């Protein structure tokens, strides 16, 4: 049984049996993070936490299927099936269905996928007449990416365009007019896109009364792949846990891959600035690679300019190689603070 540690190493067991404060688990590749998260859920259930009061959040449908599937296959199948979980967007969708009136949404609001949202963006651009071939304006897919990045990072549209599409940065006013028309059309039609799901969820959890109700529905919130969180998702988590410290975040700053969507590993590295009293546990036993491969990976990681620099070690038996020397945890000199971080601005 997980709670007794038969299937866990020492660090995994420490993470799985941690108490009720905020917990950050740094889990390198092959260190059994999904096993550890599943074990933590099992421990919480054994402690008497009602399964529906445990929320598991992931970033992709694939990871949601994996971790939620493992949780639902726990010894007590009924308990496992009742644990809440899914991607940020799916949980936001279910939350807004329950609280639509409180945030000003129609009961039967529709949700646009990214393709439909891009088509609607293109439609309103055509209606505005912003289609001249003499002007270098982004196509619909690029417009959608610019809109999403602006919403999810809180960075001004002009700054996003200078960085992402410098070839049309001077057309920021025209692009802003397209975005404004896009937002207005969605409201008229009672539609949300994926970014709106997070925006309205944030509005809900930041409301003094509604936020307490939504956050109070969960005793524990567990978040996988936290290195891929963006500002909007971080705001949601801060809102969910503002009255309750019971949060577990799992990630590896060396595996951040969604920067193009506005995600940054900085929020994992600086998580103690957002969640007071945070405890960190590092999983360093690798079950996937040989010691020779880990020696190379550790040497590369030791030269990283910032972040967590734990040294992975081979758990399975095999030829031993001298591991790279561990270096202390590095942090940038000016960490992001809750008060100074950028806030999303309406387009």
N, C-alpha and C positions, 0 to 999 in steps of 0.2 A: 504494500500500500504506500502511496506517495508520502502520506503524512509521516510515516516511519522511516522514510529515506531509503528503502531497499533499492529503488531504481535511480537514485540521485547521488551525485558526488557531493562533497562537503559544501561547496559554494552554491550549487543548485538547491541543496536542502536548506541552506541559510536563507536564500531568496524565497523559496516556497513557503517557509514557515515564519516569515517576517511578520511583525505585528501590524498595527493599524496606521502608522504614519506614512508619509509619502516616501516611495521607494523608487530609485533609479537602478536598473539592471543593465550593465554594459556587457553585451553578449557578442563576442566576435564570431566569425563564421565557424560553423561546425561545433559550437559549444552547447548545443541543446537548448536554445531559448524557448522553442515551442514546447518541449518537454517540461521545462521549468515553469512556464506560464500555465500549462495544463495542471501541473502539480500544485501550483499556488491556488488555482480555482478549487481543486479537490480539497486542499487544506481548509479553505474558507467554508466550503460546504460542510466539512466535518466539524467545523467550529459552530455550526448552526446558522450560518448566513443563508437566508432564503435565496434560492437560485435566481429568481427573477429580480433580485436586488443586486446582482453582479452584472456589470456591463463590460463587454470585451469590444475594443475598437481596433480596427485594422485599416490599412490604406488601399488594399486591392482586393478584388473579389476572390482571387486565388488564395491569398493568405487568410481571408475570412473563412473560406471553405475548409482550409487546413486546420486552423486552430479551433474554430467553432465545431468542426467535425470531431476533433479529438475530445473536446470538452463534452460533447453530447454522447460520446462513447464511453464515458466514465462508468464505473461499476454500477452506480444507481442511474440507469438510463433515464428515468423520469426526471430526476434532478438535473441531469445534464441537458436535456431538451428544453428545460425552462430557463436556462441561463440566457440573458439577453446578449446579442452580439451581432456584428456586421461591420461594414465599412462606415467611415464617417458619413458618407452621403446617404447610405441606406438608413442608418439610425436617425439622421437628421430628418429624412423623409417621414419615417414613422412618428417621430416626435411632433412634427408640424401637422400631421394629420390629426393628432389628438388635440393640439392646441391652436388650430388654424385661426379661430375667431380672435384669440387674445393677441395675435400678431398681425391682424388685419388681412388675413388671406381668405378667399372664398372656400367653402367646404369642399368643393369638387375641383380644386386647382389641379392643373396638369403639369407634368414635368417633361421638359425637352431634353433629349440626349444631345451630345455635342454636335452631331451632324445636323439635327433639326435646328439647333440654336444658330449654327453657322448659316443655314439657309434663311432663317428669319433675319439675321443680320444683313445678309445680302439683299433681301427683299426691301428692307427699310432704306438701305443705301441707294437702291434703284429709285425708290420713291422720292428721295431727297435730290436725285439728279447728280450724285457725286460719283460719276462713272466716266469722266472724260479721259480718253486715252492719252491726252497730252500731259496728264498729271500722274505721278507715280504713287498710286494708292495701294495699300495692301489688298490681297484677295481675301475672300471670306474666311478661310482657315486661319490666315495670319491675323485678321481682325479679331477672331475669336480667341486666339492665343494672347493677344495684347490685352483684350478685355479681362480675361481670366487672370492674367498675371497682375494686372493693376488691382483687381478686387482682392486677390489672395495675399498680396504683399503689402498693401497699403501705400505703395509708392505712387507718386504722381504720374499721370499718363505721359506727360512730356518727358519725364525722366526715363520711364520704361521704353518709350519710343527711341530716345537717344541711345539707349543701350542695346535694344533688341532690333530695331529697324531704323538705323541712322540714315538710310537712303531716302526715307520719307518723313523724317522727324519734323520738317517744316510744315507738314500737313496736319499737325496735331489738332488744330481747331476743327478741321473737317472730320477727322476721326472721332473727336469728342462729340460732334453733332450726331454722327451715326450711332454712337453708344447711347446718347440721350434718347434718341428715337427708338432704339432697340429696347431700352428699359421701359419707356412709356408704352410701347406696343405689348410687351409681356404683361404689364399691369392691366391693360385694357382687355386682353384675352384671358386673364386669369391663369397665366403660365409662369413657371419657374424653370430656370436652367440649373445645372449642377452647382454653380457658384452661388446662386440664390438660396439653395438649400442650406448652405453653411451660413450665409449672411443672416437669414431669418432665424436660424438656430442660435446664432450669437445674440441677436436681438432678444430672443426668448430667455436665454440663460442670464443675460445681463439685466433683465428687468428685476426690480427688487422683490416683487411678490412671485411672479411666474418663475423666475430663476430659482428661487428657493424650493418651489414645488418640483421642478424638473430635476434639480440636483438631489433633492431629498428622496427621490424615487430609487436611488442607488446607494448602497452601503460601500461598495468598492467599484472603482473604475480602473480597468487595466488596458494599456495602450501598447500595441506592438509596433515595431519599426518607427520609433519616435524620431529618428534622425531625419525622417521624411515629412515632418510636420511643417506647416506654413503658419504665418501670422494669424490667419483667420481660424485655423484649427486650434492653435494655441489659445486664442481668446475664448473659444468654446470650452476648452478644458479648464481654464482658469475660472470661468463662470460656473461650470458644473461643480467644481470642488471648492468654491469660495467659502462654504460653510462646513466643509468636511475634508479632512486631510487624507482620507484613505484613497490613495492613487498609486498605481504601479505603472511605470513607464519602462519600456525595454527598447534598446537600440544599440547601434554601433556607428559612431561618427565617421568611421572609415568606409562605410557602405552607403553613404548618402548619394542617391542617384536622381532625385526629382527636383533638382535646382531649377530646371526649365519650367516647372510648375509653381515656382515661388517658395519651394521648401528650402530649409537650411538646417544643417546639423548644429548650428549655433544654439538653437533652443534646447537641444539635448545637452550640449556642453555647459550651458549656463542655466540649467533647469532649476538650480537652487535659488535663483533670483525671482522665480515665478511661484515656487512652491516651498514655503518656509519649512525648515526642519528636515530637509531631504536627506535620506540615507542612500549611499551608493554601494552596490555589491557588483563585483566584476567576475564574470565567468571566463575562465582561461584554459580549461581543459578541452582540447580539440579532439573530436571523435571522427573526423573526416579525412585529415591529411597526415602524411608521414612527417616525422621530425625534420627531415631534410627540407621539405617544402616550407614547414613552419619557420625554420631558421632563416630562410630567405625573406618570408613575409615579415617576420619580426624585425629584421635588419632594415627593411624598407620603412616599416612603421615607425622605427626609432628616429628616423630623420624627418618625420612629419613636423611642420612648423607649430602645430597646436593640436589640442584635443587629448584624448585618452590614449596612453601608450602602454597598455598592459601587454605582457609577453605571453603568447599562446604556447601551450605545451601539448605534446602528443599524449593522449590517454591510452591508446591501444599499444600493445607491446611491439617493439621493432627496434632497428638499429638506432642508437642514440647519437644525436648531433649536438654540439655545443650551442645553446640558444643565445640569441642576442641579449645583451645586458639590458635589463629593465631601466627605463628612465621615469622620473616622476611625472605626474599628471601636468600637462601644459594647459594654460588658459591664455586667452588674449588679454591684453593689458586693460582694455576698456570693455567689460562685459555689458551686454544689453540689460537695461533695467526696465521694470514694468512701467515706470513713469516716463522714460525717455524714448521707448521704442515707437516706431512710426504707427500712425493710425490710418486705417483705410479712409479714403475720401470718396464721396460720391462722384461719379463721372458726369 
